[in-house]
Amino acid sequence: MQFSVGFDGKIAHVGSLIFEVIEESISTATKLPRMGDRWFKNHQLSHSSYNMVFKPEFESISGAKGYAKEWIKK
């Protein structure tokens, strides 16, 4: 709880401890490797990358603001 209250998005203040929260420190703390793809919420995919999950009647629709769950194949 102290971490979340004292975190401004880049620097964390926990008691008298002040540290920068970056990919490297998260990797060290969690012991997870820094490898793999990096994805951001505004990352643009090509239409062919995800078109295969849509029902045929919805493949040509542009979902600029999202996609309805009814469009997805079971």
PQR file of N, CA, C, O and H, with PARSE charges and radii, in Angstrom:
ATOM      1  N   MET A   1       0.826  -1.182   0.000 -0.4000 1.5000
ATOM      2  CA  MET A   1       0.000   0.000   0.000 -0.0000 2.0000
ATOM      3  C   MET A   1       0.877   1.255   0.000  0.5500 1.7000
ATOM      4  O   MET A   1       0.581   2.230  -0.691 -0.5500 1.4000
ATOM      5  N   GLN A   2       1.942   1.219   0.771 -0.4000 1.5000
ATOM      6  CA  GLN A   2       2.847   2.370   0.794 -0.0000 2.0000
ATOM      7  C   GLN A   2       3.439   2.626  -0.582  0.5500 1.7000
ATOM      8  O   GLN A   2       3.619   3.776  -0.982 -0.5500 1.4000
ATOM      9  H   GLN A   2       2.183   0.428   1.333  0.4000 1.0000
ATOM     10  N   PHE A   3       3.744   1.552  -1.307 -0.4000 1.5000
ATOM     11  CA  PHE A   3       4.292   1.713  -2.651 -0.0000 2.0000
ATOM     12  C   PHE A   3       3.296   2.420  -3.559  0.5500 1.7000
ATOM     13  O   PHE A   3       3.652   3.378  -4.246 -0.5500 1.4000
ATOM     14  H   PHE A   3       3.598   0.617  -0.982  0.4000 1.0000
ATOM     15  N   SER A   4       2.053   1.954  -3.564 -0.4000 1.5000
ATOM     16  CA  SER A   4       1.057   2.540  -4.474 -0.0000 2.0000
ATOM     17  C   SER A   4       0.753   3.993  -4.123  0.5500 1.7000
ATOM     18  O   SER A   4       0.512   4.798  -5.023 -0.5500 1.4000
ATOM     19  H   SER A   4       1.765   1.177  -3.005  0.4000 1.0000
ATOM     20  N   VAL A   5       0.756   4.342  -2.865 -0.4000 1.5000
ATOM     21  CA  VAL A   5       0.504   5.729  -2.460 -0.0000 2.0000
ATOM     22  C   VAL A   5       1.682   6.621  -2.837  0.5500 1.7000
ATOM     23  O   VAL A   5       1.489   7.774  -3.223 -0.5500 1.4000
ATOM     24  H   VAL A   5       0.951   3.689  -2.134  0.4000 1.0000
ATOM     25  N   GLY A   6       2.891   6.100  -2.730 -0.4000 1.5000
ATOM     26  CA  GLY A   6       4.074   6.905  -2.989 -0.0000 2.0000
ATOM     27  C   GLY A   6       4.625   6.808  -4.398  0.5500 1.7000
ATOM     28  O   GLY A   6       5.713   7.317  -4.670 -0.5500 1.4000
ATOM     29  H   GLY A   6       3.048   5.163  -2.417  0.4000 1.0000
ATOM     30  N   PHE A   7       3.894   6.165  -5.301 -0.4000 1.5000
ATOM     31  CA  PHE A   7       4.379   5.984  -6.674 -0.0000 2.0000
ATOM     32  C   PHE A   7       3.761   7.027  -7.579  0.5500 1.7000
ATOM     33  O   PHE A   7       2.538   7.149  -7.643 -0.5500 1.4000
ATOM     34  H   PHE A   7       3.011   5.752  -5.080  0.4000 1.0000
ATOM     35  N   ASP A   8       4.601   7.789  -8.286 -0.4000 1.5000
ATOM     36  CA  ASP A   8       4.101   8.848  -9.164 -0.0000 2.0000
ATOM     37  C   ASP A   8       4.131   8.450 -10.641  0.5500 1.7000
ATOM     38  O   ASP A   8       3.895   9.289 -11.510 -0.5500 1.4000
ATOM     39  H   ASP A   8       5.595   7.691  -8.234  0.4000 1.0000
ATOM     40  N   GLY A   9       4.417   7.192 -10.929 -0.4000 1.5000
ATOM     41  CA  GLY A   9       4.483   6.729 -12.304 -0.0000 2.0000
ATOM     42  C   GLY A   9       5.907   6.494 -12.767  0.5500 1.7000
ATOM     43  O   GLY A   9       6.133   5.841 -13.786 -0.5500 1.4000
ATOM     44  H   GLY A   9       4.609   6.510 -10.223  0.4000 1.0000
ATOM     45  N   LYS A  10       6.863   7.021 -12.028 -0.4000 1.5000
ATOM     46  CA  LYS A  10       8.267   6.843 -12.378 -0.0000 2.0000
ATOM     47  C   LYS A  10       9.127   6.605 -11.138  0.5500 1.7000
ATOM     48  O   LYS A  10      10.003   5.740 -11.145 -0.5500 1.4000
ATOM     49  H   LYS A  10       6.680   7.551 -11.201  0.4000 1.0000
ATOM     50  N   ILE A  11       8.884   7.355 -10.099 -0.4000 1.5000
ATOM     51  CA  ILE A  11       9.653   7.259  -8.858 -0.0000 2.0000
ATOM     52  C   ILE A  11       8.738   6.774  -7.738  0.5500 1.7000
ATOM     53  O   ILE A  11       7.594   7.216  -7.628 -0.5500 1.4000
ATOM     54  H   ILE A  11       8.173   8.057 -10.093  0.4000 1.0000
ATOM     55  N   ALA A  12       9.251   5.856  -6.900 -0.4000 1.5000
ATOM     56  CA  ALA A  12       8.491   5.343  -5.763 -0.0000 2.0000
ATOM     57  C   ALA A  12       9.120   5.836  -4.464  0.5500 1.7000
ATOM     58  O   ALA A  12      10.342   5.851  -4.317 -0.5500 1.4000
ATOM     59  H   ALA A  12      10.180   5.497  -6.989  0.4000 1.0000
ATOM     60  N   HIS A  13       8.274   6.233  -3.534 -0.4000 1.5000
ATOM     61  CA  HIS A  13       8.698   6.658  -2.192 -0.0000 2.0000
ATOM     62  C   HIS A  13       8.046   5.715  -1.193  0.5500 1.7000
ATOM     63  O   HIS A  13       6.829   5.730  -1.011 -0.5500 1.4000
ATOM     64  H   HIS A  13       7.282   6.221  -3.653  0.4000 1.0000
ATOM     65  N   VAL A  14       8.863   4.899  -0.552 -0.4000 1.5000
ATOM     66  CA  VAL A  14       8.377   3.970   0.467 -0.0000 2.0000
ATOM     67  C   VAL A  14       9.180   4.241   1.723  0.5500 1.7000
ATOM     68  O   VAL A  14      10.336   3.834   1.834 -0.5500 1.4000
ATOM     69  H   VAL A  14       9.852   4.887  -0.700  0.4000 1.0000
ATOM     70  N   GLY A  15       8.562   4.928   2.665 -0.4000 1.5000
ATOM     71  CA  GLY A  15       9.283   5.345   3.866 -0.0000 2.0000
ATOM     72  C   GLY A  15      10.405   6.286   3.468  0.5500 1.7000
ATOM     73  O   GLY A  15      10.177   7.273   2.769 -0.5500 1.4000
ATOM     74  H   GLY A  15       7.623   5.259   2.575  0.4000 1.0000
ATOM     75  N   SER A  16      11.620   5.980   3.913 -0.4000 1.5000
ATOM     76  CA  SER A  16      12.767   6.810   3.551 -0.0000 2.0000
ATOM     77  C   SER A  16      13.453   6.315   2.272  0.5500 1.7000
ATOM     78  O   SER A  16      14.426   6.915   1.816 -0.5500 1.4000
ATOM     79  H   SER A  16      11.805   5.178   4.481  0.4000 1.0000
ATOM     80  N   LEU A  17      12.953   5.243   1.709 -0.4000 1.5000
ATOM     81  CA  LEU A  17      13.519   4.664   0.489 -0.0000 2.0000
ATOM     82  C   LEU A  17      12.889   5.314  -0.738  0.5500 1.7000
ATOM     83  O   LEU A  17      11.665   5.380  -0.848 -0.5500 1.4000
ATOM     84  H   LEU A  17      12.162   4.756   2.079  0.4000 1.0000
ATOM     85  N   ILE A  18      13.710   5.788  -1.647 -0.4000 1.5000
ATOM     86  CA  ILE A  18      13.254   6.387  -2.897 -0.0000 2.0000
ATOM     87  C   ILE A  18      13.971   5.662  -4.034  0.5500 1.7000
ATOM     88  O   ILE A  18      15.199   5.578  -4.043 -0.5500 1.4000
ATOM     89  H   ILE A  18      14.705   5.735  -1.557  0.4000 1.0000
ATOM     90  N   PHE A  19      13.207   5.139  -4.993 -0.4000 1.5000
ATOM     91  CA  PHE A  19      13.842   4.432  -6.101 -0.0000 2.0000
ATOM     92  C   PHE A  19      13.041   4.616  -7.380  0.5500 1.7000
ATOM     93  O   PHE A  19      11.828   4.826  -7.356 -0.5500 1.4000
ATOM     94  H   PHE A  19      12.209   5.208  -4.986  0.4000 1.0000
ATOM     95  N   GLU A  20      13.758   4.530  -8.503 -0.4000 1.5000
ATOM     96  CA  GLU A  20      13.148   4.660  -9.813 -0.0000 2.0000
ATOM     97  C   GLU A  20      12.575   3.307 -10.229  0.5500 1.7000
ATOM     98  O   GLU A  20      13.238   2.280 -10.087 -0.5500 1.4000
ATOM     99  H   GLU A  20      14.743   4.359  -8.522  0.4000 1.0000
ATOM    100  N   VAL A  21      11.357   3.306 -10.738 -0.4000 1.5000
ATOM    101  CA  VAL A  21      10.719   2.078 -11.188 -0.0000 2.0000
ATOM    102  C   VAL A  21      10.867   2.020 -12.701  0.5500 1.7000
ATOM    103  O   VAL A  21      10.188   2.729 -13.444 -0.5500 1.4000
ATOM    104  H   VAL A  21      10.819   4.140 -10.853  0.4000 1.0000
ATOM    105  N   ILE A  22      11.777   1.153 -13.131 -0.4000 1.5000
ATOM    106  CA  ILE A  22      12.060   0.975 -14.554 -0.0000 2.0000
ATOM    107  C   ILE A  22      12.034  -0.523 -14.863  0.5500 1.7000
ATOM    108  O   ILE A  22      11.960  -1.355 -13.959 -0.5500 1.4000
ATOM    109  H   ILE A  22      12.329   0.577 -12.527  0.4000 1.0000
ATOM    110  N   GLU A  23      12.095  -0.843 -16.131 -0.4000 1.5000
ATOM    111  CA  GLU A  23      12.044  -2.249 -16.544 -0.0000 2.0000
ATOM    112  C   GLU A  23      13.122  -3.076 -15.847  0.5500 1.7000
ATOM    113  O   GLU A  23      12.860  -4.199 -15.417 -0.5500 1.4000
ATOM    114  H   GLU A  23      12.155  -0.167 -16.865  0.4000 1.0000
ATOM    115  N   GLU A  24      14.299  -2.543 -15.734 -0.4000 1.5000
ATOM    116  CA  GLU A  24      15.408  -3.282 -15.114 -0.0000 2.0000
ATOM    117  C   GLU A  24      15.145  -3.563 -13.633  0.5500 1.7000
ATOM    118  O   GLU A  24      15.410  -4.670 -13.164 -0.5500 1.4000
ATOM    119  H   GLU A  24      14.512  -1.630 -16.083  0.4000 1.0000
ATOM    120  N   SER A  25      14.628  -2.576 -12.888 -0.4000 1.5000
ATOM    121  CA  SER A  25      14.373  -2.805 -11.467 -0.0000 2.0000
ATOM    122  C   SER A  25      13.209  -3.772 -11.253  0.5500 1.7000
ATOM    123  O   SER A  25      13.222  -4.555 -10.303 -0.5500 1.4000
ATOM    124  H   SER A  25      14.413  -1.677 -13.269  0.4000 1.0000
ATOM    125  N   ILE A  26      12.212  -3.722 -12.121 -0.4000 1.5000
ATOM    126  CA  ILE A  26      11.101  -4.673 -12.031 -0.0000 2.0000
ATOM    127  C   ILE A  26      11.606  -6.086 -12.303  0.5500 1.7000
ATOM    128  O   ILE A  26      11.221  -7.029 -11.612 -0.5500 1.4000
ATOM    129  H   ILE A  26      12.202  -3.085 -12.892  0.4000 1.0000
ATOM    130  N   SER A  27      12.465  -6.232 -13.305 -0.4000 1.5000
ATOM    131  CA  SER A  27      13.044  -7.531 -13.632 -0.0000 2.0000
ATOM    132  C   SER A  27      13.862  -8.082 -12.463  0.5500 1.7000
ATOM    133  O   SER A  27      13.793  -9.271 -12.153 -0.5500 1.4000
ATOM    134  H   SER A  27      12.778  -5.466 -13.866  0.4000 1.0000
ATOM    135  N   THR A  28      14.625  -7.218 -11.826 -0.4000 1.5000
ATOM    136  CA  THR A  28      15.446  -7.637 -10.680 -0.0000 2.0000
ATOM    137  C   THR A  28      14.565  -8.054  -9.506  0.5500 1.7000
ATOM    138  O   THR A  28      14.810  -9.083  -8.877 -0.5500 1.4000
ATOM    139  H   THR A  28      14.681  -6.251 -12.078  0.4000 1.0000
ATOM    140  N   ALA A  29      13.545  -7.257  -9.213 -0.4000 1.5000
ATOM    141  CA  ALA A  29      12.671  -7.543  -8.072 -0.0000 2.0000
ATOM    142  C   ALA A  29      11.844  -8.805  -8.274  0.5500 1.7000
ATOM    143  O   ALA A  29      11.627  -9.558  -7.325 -0.5500 1.4000
ATOM    144  H   ALA A  29      13.346  -6.421  -9.724  0.4000 1.0000
ATOM    145  N   THR A  30      11.382  -9.045  -9.492 -0.4000 1.5000
ATOM    146  CA  THR A  30      10.527 -10.206  -9.765 -0.0000 2.0000
ATOM    147  C   THR A  30      11.302 -11.428 -10.231  0.5500 1.7000
ATOM    148  O   THR A  30      10.757 -12.529 -10.319 -0.5500 1.4000
ATOM    149  H   THR A  30      11.559  -8.433 -10.263  0.4000 1.0000
ATOM    150  N   LYS A  31      12.590 -11.221 -10.530 -0.4000 1.5000
ATOM    151  CA  LYS A  31      13.458 -12.270 -11.059 -0.0000 2.0000
ATOM    152  C   LYS A  31      12.951 -12.806 -12.406  0.5500 1.7000
ATOM    153  O   LYS A  31      13.185 -13.965 -12.749 -0.5500 1.4000
ATOM    154  H   LYS A  31      13.033 -10.327 -10.459  0.4000 1.0000
ATOM    155  N   LEU A  32      12.255 -11.945 -13.164 -0.4000 1.5000
ATOM    156  CA  LEU A  32      11.796 -12.303 -14.499 -0.0000 2.0000
ATOM    157  C   LEU A  32      12.780 -11.739 -15.521  0.5500 1.7000
ATOM    158  O   LEU A  32      13.275 -10.626 -15.348 -0.5500 1.4000
ATOM    159  H   LEU A  32      12.065 -11.004 -12.885  0.4000 1.0000
ATOM    160  N   PRO A  33      13.069 -12.492 -16.583 -0.5600 1.5000
ATOM    161  CA  PRO A  33      14.025 -12.014 -17.583  0.2800 2.0000
ATOM    162  C   PRO A  33      13.458 -10.845 -18.387  0.5500 1.7000
ATOM    163  O   PRO A  33      12.248 -10.734 -18.583 -0.5500 1.4000
ATOM    164  N   ARG A  34      14.354  -9.984 -18.843 -0.4000 1.5000
ATOM    165  CA  ARG A  34      13.971  -8.864 -19.705 -0.0000 2.0000
ATOM    166  C   ARG A  34      14.104  -9.318 -21.147  0.5500 1.7000
ATOM    167  O   ARG A  34      15.106  -9.034 -21.804 -0.5500 1.4000
ATOM    168  H   ARG A  34      15.337 -10.075 -18.684  0.4000 1.0000
ATOM    169  N   MET A  35      13.097 -10.021 -21.638 -0.4000 1.5000
ATOM    170  CA  MET A  35      13.145 -10.525 -22.991 -0.0000 2.0000
ATOM    171  C   MET A  35      11.735 -10.645 -23.539  0.5500 1.7000
ATOM    172  O   MET A  35      10.765 -10.578 -22.783 -0.5500 1.4000
ATOM    173  H   MET A  35      12.283 -10.252 -21.105  0.4000 1.0000
ATOM    174  N   GLY A  36      11.614 -10.818 -24.826 -0.4000 1.5000
ATOM    175  CA  GLY A  36      10.313 -10.992 -25.446 -0.0000 2.0000
ATOM    176  C   GLY A  36       9.831  -9.727 -26.121  0.5500 1.7000
ATOM    177  O   GLY A  36      10.546  -8.727 -26.192 -0.5500 1.4000
ATOM    178  H   GLY A  36      12.402 -10.872 -25.440  0.4000 1.0000
ATOM    179  N   ASP A  37       8.618  -9.787 -26.611 -0.4000 1.5000
ATOM    180  CA  ASP A  37       8.024  -8.657 -27.315 -0.0000 2.0000
ATOM    181  C   ASP A  37       7.580  -7.585 -26.332  0.5500 1.7000
ATOM    182  O   ASP A  37       7.240  -7.875 -25.185 -0.5500 1.4000
ATOM    183  H   ASP A  37       8.038 -10.599 -26.553  0.4000 1.0000
ATOM    184  N   ARG A  38       7.589  -6.354 -26.798 -0.4000 1.5000
ATOM    185  CA  ARG A  38       7.075  -5.240 -26.014 -0.0000 2.0000
ATOM    186  C   ARG A  38       5.822  -4.747 -26.703  0.5500 1.7000
ATOM    187  O   ARG A  38       5.829  -4.467 -27.902 -0.5500 1.4000
ATOM    188  H   ARG A  38       7.866  -6.119 -27.729  0.4000 1.0000
ATOM    189  N   TRP A  39       4.746  -4.640 -25.944 -0.4000 1.5000
ATOM    190  CA  TRP A  39       3.469  -4.203 -26.499 -0.0000 2.0000
ATOM    191  C   TRP A  39       2.964  -3.021 -25.706  0.5500 1.7000
ATOM    192  O   TRP A  39       3.064  -2.994 -24.479 -0.5500 1.4000
ATOM    193  H   TRP A  39       4.739  -4.867 -24.970  0.4000 1.0000
ATOM    194  N   PHE A  40       2.432  -2.067 -26.394 -0.4000 1.5000
ATOM    195  CA  PHE A  40       1.861  -0.893 -25.770 -0.0000 2.0000
ATOM    196  C   PHE A  40       0.403  -0.804 -26.191  0.5500 1.7000
ATOM    197  O   PHE A  40       0.039  -1.305 -27.256 -0.5500 1.4000
ATOM    198  H   PHE A  40       2.351  -2.090 -27.391  0.4000 1.0000
ATOM    199  N   LYS A  41      -0.432  -0.182 -25.384 -0.4000 1.5000
ATOM    200  CA  LYS A  41      -1.862  -0.175 -25.672 -0.0000 2.0000
ATOM    201  C   LYS A  41      -2.212   0.517 -26.976  0.5500 1.7000
ATOM    202  O   LYS A  41      -3.286   0.270 -27.525 -0.5500 1.4000
ATOM    203  H   LYS A  41      -0.137   0.224 -24.520  0.4000 1.0000
ATOM    204  N   ASN A  42      -1.349   1.371 -27.487 -0.4000 1.5000
ATOM    205  CA  ASN A  42      -1.641   2.040 -28.748 -0.0000 2.0000
ATOM    206  C   ASN A  42      -0.838   1.457 -29.911  0.5500 1.7000
ATOM    207  O   ASN A  42      -0.707   2.094 -30.956 -0.5500 1.4000
ATOM    208  H   ASN A  42      -0.476   1.572 -27.041  0.4000 1.0000
ATOM    209  N   HIS A  43      -0.304   0.256 -29.733 -0.4000 1.5000
ATOM    210  CA  HIS A  43       0.464  -0.422 -30.777 -0.0000 2.0000
ATOM    211  C   HIS A  43      -0.474  -0.844 -31.908  0.5500 1.7000
ATOM    212  O   HIS A  43      -1.497  -1.482 -31.658 -0.5500 1.4000
ATOM    213  H   HIS A  43      -0.411  -0.262 -28.884  0.4000 1.0000
ATOM    214  N   GLN A  44      -0.140  -0.501 -33.122 -0.4000 1.5000
ATOM    215  CA  GLN A  44      -0.974  -0.817 -34.269 -0.0000 2.0000
ATOM    216  C   GLN A  44      -0.559  -2.155 -34.891  0.5500 1.7000
ATOM    217  O   GLN A  44       0.613  -2.368 -35.200 -0.5500 1.4000
ATOM    218  H   GLN A  44       0.691   0.017 -33.325  0.4000 1.0000
ATOM    219  N   LEU A  45      -1.519  -3.036 -35.066 -0.4000 1.5000
ATOM    220  CA  LEU A  45      -1.290  -4.323 -35.721 -0.0000 2.0000
ATOM    221  C   LEU A  45      -1.829  -4.249 -37.143  0.5500 1.7000
ATOM    222  O   LEU A  45      -2.761  -3.498 -37.429 -0.5500 1.4000
ATOM    223  H   LEU A  45      -2.472  -2.863 -34.814  0.4000 1.0000
ATOM    224  N   SER A  46      -1.241  -5.025 -38.016 -0.4000 1.5000
ATOM    225  CA  SER A  46      -1.790  -5.096 -39.364 -0.0000 2.0000
ATOM    226  C   SER A  46      -3.103  -5.870 -39.307  0.5500 1.7000
ATOM    227  O   SER A  46      -3.291  -6.722 -38.438 -0.5500 1.4000
ATOM    228  H   SER A  46      -0.483  -5.636 -37.785  0.4000 1.0000
ATOM    229  N   HIS A  47      -3.995  -5.576 -40.221 -0.4000 1.5000
ATOM    230  CA  HIS A  47      -5.316  -6.218 -40.227 -0.0000 2.0000
ATOM    231  C   HIS A  47      -5.189  -7.734 -40.342  0.5500 1.7000
ATOM    232  O   HIS A  47      -5.982  -8.469 -39.753 -0.5500 1.4000
ATOM    233  H   HIS A  47      -3.842  -4.884 -40.927  0.4000 1.0000
ATOM    234  N   SER A  48      -4.212  -8.201 -41.086 -0.4000 1.5000
ATOM    235  CA  SER A  48      -4.043  -9.650 -41.266 -0.0000 2.0000
ATOM    236  C   SER A  48      -3.585 -10.341 -39.980  0.5500 1.7000
ATOM    237  O   SER A  48      -3.737 -11.556 -39.850 -0.5500 1.4000
ATOM    238  H   SER A  48      -3.567  -7.605 -41.564  0.4000 1.0000
ATOM    239  N   SER A  49      -3.032  -9.593 -39.035 -0.4000 1.5000
ATOM    240  CA  SER A  49      -2.555 -10.189 -37.783 -0.0000 2.0000
ATOM    241  C   SER A  49      -3.682 -10.688 -36.896  0.5500 1.7000
ATOM    242  O   SER A  49      -3.498 -11.643 -36.142 -0.5500 1.4000
ATOM    243  H   SER A  49      -2.908  -8.606 -39.140  0.4000 1.0000
ATOM    244  N   TYR A  50      -4.832 -10.066 -36.974 -0.4000 1.5000
ATOM    245  CA  TYR A  50      -5.927 -10.452 -36.099 -0.0000 2.0000
ATOM    246  C   TYR A  50      -7.225 -10.791 -36.828  0.5500 1.7000
ATOM    247  O   TYR A  50      -8.200 -11.186 -36.188 -0.5500 1.4000
ATOM    248  H   TYR A  50      -4.982  -9.290 -37.587  0.4000 1.0000
ATOM    249  N   ASN A  51      -7.258 -10.648 -38.138 -0.4000 1.5000
ATOM    250  CA  ASN A  51      -8.467 -10.890 -38.915 -0.0000 2.0000
ATOM    251  C   ASN A  51      -8.961 -12.333 -38.775  0.5500 1.7000
ATOM    252  O   ASN A  51     -10.162 -12.579 -38.888 -0.5500 1.4000
ATOM    253  H   ASN A  51      -6.466 -10.327 -38.658  0.4000 1.0000
ATOM    254  N   MET A  52      -8.070 -13.281 -38.534 -0.4000 1.5000
ATOM    255  CA  MET A  52      -8.440 -14.693 -38.466 -0.0000 2.0000
ATOM    256  C   MET A  52      -9.334 -15.023 -37.273  0.5500 1.7000
ATOM    257  O   MET A  52      -9.931 -16.100 -37.252 -0.5500 1.4000
ATOM    258  H   MET A  52      -7.094 -13.082 -38.442  0.4000 1.0000
ATOM    259  N   VAL A  53      -9.451 -14.145 -36.286 -0.4000 1.5000
ATOM    260  CA  VAL A  53     -10.281 -14.433 -35.120 -0.0000 2.0000
ATOM    261  C   VAL A  53     -11.724 -13.970 -35.295  0.5500 1.7000
ATOM    262  O   VAL A  53     -12.573 -14.274 -34.457 -0.5500 1.4000
ATOM    263  H   VAL A  53      -8.967 -13.270 -36.303  0.4000 1.0000
ATOM    264  N   PHE A  54     -12.015 -13.236 -36.376 -0.4000 1.5000
ATOM    265  CA  PHE A  54     -13.360 -12.722 -36.601 -0.0000 2.0000
ATOM    266  C   PHE A  54     -14.199 -13.661 -37.458  0.5500 1.7000
ATOM    267  O   PHE A  54     -13.677 -14.371 -38.317 -0.5500 1.4000
ATOM    268  H   PHE A  54     -11.325 -12.989 -37.057  0.4000 1.0000
ATOM    269  N   LYS A  55     -15.478 -13.657 -37.217 -0.4000 1.5000
ATOM    270  CA  LYS A  55     -16.414 -14.384 -38.066 -0.0000 2.0000
ATOM    271  C   LYS A  55     -16.352 -13.757 -39.457  0.5500 1.7000
ATOM    272  O   LYS A  55     -16.122 -12.553 -39.572 -0.5500 1.4000
ATOM    273  H   LYS A  55     -15.902 -13.080 -36.519  0.4000 1.0000
ATOM    274  N   PRO A  56     -16.550 -14.546 -40.520 -0.5600 1.5000
ATOM    275  CA  PRO A  56     -16.408 -14.042 -41.892  0.2800 2.0000
ATOM    276  C   PRO A  56     -17.196 -12.765 -42.185  0.5500 1.7000
ATOM    277  O   PRO A  56     -16.707 -11.892 -42.901 -0.5500 1.4000
ATOM    278  N   GLU A  57     -18.402 -12.648 -41.645 -0.4000 1.5000
ATOM    279  CA  GLU A  57     -19.224 -11.478 -41.945 -0.0000 2.0000
ATOM    280  C   GLU A  57     -18.706 -10.185 -41.307  0.5500 1.7000
ATOM    281  O   GLU A  57     -19.169  -9.097 -41.650 -0.5500 1.4000
ATOM    282  H   GLU A  57     -18.800 -13.357 -41.063  0.4000 1.0000
ATOM    283  N   PHE A  58     -17.750 -10.298 -40.386 -0.4000 1.5000
ATOM    284  CA  PHE A  58     -17.221  -9.114 -39.717 -0.0000 2.0000
ATOM    285  C   PHE A  58     -15.762  -8.818 -40.075  0.5500 1.7000
ATOM    286  O   PHE A  58     -15.194  -7.856 -39.559 -0.5500 1.4000
ATOM    287  H   PHE A  58     -17.374 -11.181 -40.107  0.4000 1.0000
ATOM    288  N   GLU A  59     -15.151  -9.612 -40.934 -0.4000 1.5000
ATOM    289  CA  GLU A  59     -13.739  -9.442 -41.268 -0.0000 2.0000
ATOM    290  C   GLU A  59     -13.420  -8.102 -41.915  0.5500 1.7000
ATOM    291  O   GLU A  59     -12.311  -7.594 -41.749 -0.5500 1.4000
ATOM    292  H   GLU A  59     -15.613 -10.394 -41.353  0.4000 1.0000
ATOM    293  N   SER A  60     -14.355  -7.522 -42.644 -0.4000 1.5000
ATOM    294  CA  SER A  60     -14.065  -6.283 -43.366 -0.0000 2.0000
ATOM    295  C   SER A  60     -14.398  -5.023 -42.560  0.5500 1.7000
ATOM    296  O   SER A  60     -14.163  -3.913 -43.036 -0.5500 1.4000
ATOM    297  H   SER A  60     -15.255  -7.935 -42.778  0.4000 1.0000
ATOM    298  N   ILE A  61     -14.938  -5.176 -41.358 -0.4000 1.5000
ATOM    299  CA  ILE A  61     -15.318  -4.013 -40.547 -0.0000 2.0000
ATOM    300  C   ILE A  61     -14.091  -3.460 -39.840  0.5500 1.7000
ATOM    301  O   ILE A  61     -13.286  -4.208 -39.285 -0.5500 1.4000
ATOM    302  H   ILE A  61     -15.129  -6.079 -40.971  0.4000 1.0000
ATOM    303  N   SER A  62     -13.961  -2.147 -39.869 -0.4000 1.5000
ATOM    304  CA  SER A  62     -12.858  -1.484 -39.163 -0.0000 2.0000
ATOM    305  C   SER A  62     -13.309  -1.189 -37.745  0.5500 1.7000
ATOM    306  O   SER A  62     -14.327  -0.529 -37.537 -0.5500 1.4000
ATOM    307  H   SER A  62     -14.615  -1.539 -40.320  0.4000 1.0000
ATOM    308  N   GLY A  63     -12.565  -1.670 -36.782 -0.4000 1.5000
ATOM    309  CA  GLY A  63     -12.917  -1.442 -35.384 -0.0000 2.0000
ATOM    310  C   GLY A  63     -12.029  -0.393 -34.751  0.5500 1.7000
ATOM    311  O   GLY A  63     -11.242  -0.709 -33.858 -0.5500 1.4000
ATOM    312  H   GLY A  63     -11.738  -2.206 -36.951  0.4000 1.0000
ATOM    313  N   ALA A  64     -12.138   0.837 -35.190 -0.4000 1.5000
ATOM    314  CA  ALA A  64     -11.281   1.900 -34.684 -0.0000 2.0000
ATOM    315  C   ALA A  64     -11.466   2.120 -33.185  0.5500 1.7000
ATOM    316  O   ALA A  64     -10.530   2.546 -32.508 -0.5500 1.4000
ATOM    317  H   ALA A  64     -12.777   1.094 -35.915  0.4000 1.0000
ATOM    318  N   LYS A  65     -12.644   1.839 -32.662 -0.4000 1.5000
ATOM    319  CA  LYS A  65     -12.903   2.068 -31.236 -0.0000 2.0000
ATOM    320  C   LYS A  65     -13.096   0.770 -30.475  0.5500 1.7000
ATOM    321  O   LYS A  65     -13.496   0.792 -29.311 -0.5500 1.4000
ATOM    322  H   LYS A  65     -13.404   1.493 -33.212  0.4000 1.0000
ATOM    323  N   GLY A  66     -12.822  -0.341 -31.099 -0.4000 1.5000
ATOM    324  CA  GLY A  66     -12.975  -1.623 -30.431 -0.0000 2.0000
ATOM    325  C   GLY A  66     -13.788  -2.591 -31.271  0.5500 1.7000
ATOM    326  O   GLY A  66     -14.215  -2.262 -32.378 -0.5500 1.4000
ATOM    327  H   GLY A  66     -12.497  -0.359 -32.044  0.4000 1.0000
ATOM    328  N   TYR A  67     -13.999  -3.783 -30.738 -0.4000 1.5000
ATOM    329  CA  TYR A  67     -14.698  -4.837 -31.455 -0.0000 2.0000
ATOM    330  C   TYR A  67     -15.724  -5.469 -30.530  0.5500 1.7000
ATOM    331  O   TYR A  67     -15.471  -5.650 -29.339 -0.5500 1.4000
ATOM    332  H   TYR A  67     -13.653  -4.049 -29.839  0.4000 1.0000
ATOM    333  N   ALA A  68     -16.870  -5.799 -31.076 -0.4000 1.5000
ATOM    334  CA  ALA A  68     -17.916  -6.459 -30.292 -0.0000 2.0000
ATOM    335  C   ALA A  68     -17.564  -7.927 -30.112  0.5500 1.7000
ATOM    336  O   ALA A  68     -17.008  -8.557 -31.011 -0.5500 1.4000
ATOM    337  H   ALA A  68     -17.076  -5.651 -32.043  0.4000 1.0000
ATOM    338  N   LYS A  69     -17.893  -8.466 -28.943 -0.4000 1.5000
ATOM    339  CA  LYS A  69     -17.561  -9.870 -28.682 -0.0000 2.0000
ATOM    340  C   LYS A  69     -18.333 -10.810 -29.604  0.5500 1.7000
ATOM    341  O   LYS A  69     -17.911 -11.945 -29.826 -0.5500 1.4000
ATOM    342  H   LYS A  69     -18.345  -7.954 -28.212  0.4000 1.0000
ATOM    343  N   GLU A  70     -19.455 -10.348 -30.138 -0.4000 1.5000
ATOM    344  CA  GLU A  70     -20.237 -11.169 -31.060 -0.0000 2.0000
ATOM    345  C   GLU A  70     -19.510 -11.374 -32.387  0.5500 1.7000
ATOM    346  O   GLU A  70     -19.871 -12.278 -33.140 -0.5500 1.4000
ATOM    347  H   GLU A  70     -19.798  -9.426 -29.957  0.4000 1.0000
ATOM    348  N   TRP A  71     -18.519 -10.579 -32.688 -0.4000 1.5000
ATOM    349  CA  TRP A  71     -17.760 -10.688 -33.943 -0.0000 2.0000
ATOM    350  C   TRP A  71     -16.727 -11.814 -33.882  0.5500 1.7000
ATOM    351  O   TRP A  71     -16.280 -12.290 -34.926 -0.5500 1.4000
ATOM    352  H   TRP A  71     -18.226  -9.845 -32.076  0.4000 1.0000
ATOM    353  N   ILE A  72     -16.347 -12.240 -32.702 -0.4000 1.5000
ATOM    354  CA  ILE A  72     -15.251 -13.201 -32.507 -0.0000 2.0000
ATOM    355  C   ILE A  72     -15.749 -14.631 -32.699  0.5500 1.7000
ATOM    356  O   ILE A  72     -16.829 -14.993 -32.231 -0.5500 1.4000
ATOM    357  H   ILE A  72     -16.710 -11.853 -31.854  0.4000 1.0000
ATOM    358  N   LYS A  73     -14.942 -15.443 -33.398 -0.4000 1.5000
ATOM    359  CA  LYS A  73     -15.257 -16.860 -33.576 -0.0000 2.0000
ATOM    360  C   LYS A  73     -15.213 -17.557 -32.216  0.5500 1.7000
ATOM    361  O   LYS A  73     -14.497 -17.129 -31.311 -0.5500 1.4000
ATOM    362  H   LYS A  73     -14.065 -15.149 -33.778  0.4000 1.0000
ATOM    363  N   LYS A  74     -15.981 -18.628 -32.085 -0.4000 1.5000
ATOM    364  CA  LYS A  74     -15.981 -19.399 -30.811 -0.0000 2.0000
ATOM    365  C   LYS A  74     -14.677 -20.144 -30.652  0.5500 1.7000
ATOM    366  O   LYS A  74     -14.483 -20.842 -29.657 -0.5500 1.4000
ATOM    367  H   LYS A  74     -16.562 -18.976 -32.821  0.4000 1.0000
TER
END
